[in-house]
Amino acid sequence: MRGEKLFSLLLLVLLVITLTACGTEPAANGEEPLEPEIKDLILSTTTSTQDSGLLDELIPIFEEETGYLVKTIAVGTGKALEMASLGEADVLLVHAPEAEKEVEAAGDVINRQLVMHNDFVLVGPAEDPAGLQELETAPEAFAALFENEAGFVTRGDDSGTDKMEKGIWADLELEPEGDWYIDAGSGMADTLKIASEKAAYTLTDRGTYLALKDTLDLDILFEGDEILLNIYHVMQVNPDKFDGINAAGAEAFVEFMVAKETQDLIGEFGVDRFGSPLFFPDAQ
């Protein structure tokens, strides 16, 4: 009996050793599995990356590869940059280059990297009462909307899209106001829905429009002007300026977004459904 008990004990010890060895075996790429000291990572980003479905594709991959748990806060770019300036996020993915440069110059963000682009388009009712389809430049299109007082829904949320729209009005020295100019004060998806319901125009990033197109009664009526290019950057909130920033997680997310594998996924996203990608990778 004592011999049998001793043999059973030896088997148990060998089993524990084997399981322990398996648990610490290096990952397939030869690196030890990452166990972050701080797992939670706050990503402040634009509604377009969320509403288009891109983040639903990418974040689960990032979480599985790194062990971080991403809390996504989808707001306008202006609000996202404000969160960075207050140290209320760890990493940003936004699309207002000029405003980003100001926050970077203030030392609120570091490691700003180009990720991808798509473009802005003007959408509206198929009848196109303002005649945008006959025009050649974005300023001409906006001037026509103003002159015709064609129903227009503005996001009004200080997002990258809102900054683009307001910048064009300012360059034209026009101040849209009145019943025809409707302030949604909301994200891109809700703004598109309001424009569809009111048979009005709006400015949108192409990706969000295409993702929601089947639910909207809106057509693309103006596109192609180079000033409507929509460029996205990723950046870390500066851990030397703010306490409690998950610097390692933020750096890992930046590296993930510009990695070739992720860039390939971005370039493929939407092709199966729309025949072309919703975003075009720029980091590689």
Buried (B, 14 or more C-beta within 10 A) or exposed (E): EEEEEEEEEEEEEEEEEEEEEEEEEEEEEEEEEEEBEBBEBBBBBBBBBBBBBBBEBBBEEBBEBBBBEBEBBBBBBBBBBBBBBEBBBBBBBBBBBEBBEEBBEEEBBBBBBBBBBBBBBBBBBEEBBBEBBEBEBBBBBBBBBBEBBBBBBBBBBBBBBBBBBBEBBEEBEBEBEEEBBBBBBBBBBBBBBBBBEBBBBBBBBBBBBBBBBEEBEBBBBBBEBEEBEBBBBBBBBBBEBBEEBBBBBBBBBBBBBBBEEBBEBBBEBBEEEBEEBBBEBBBE
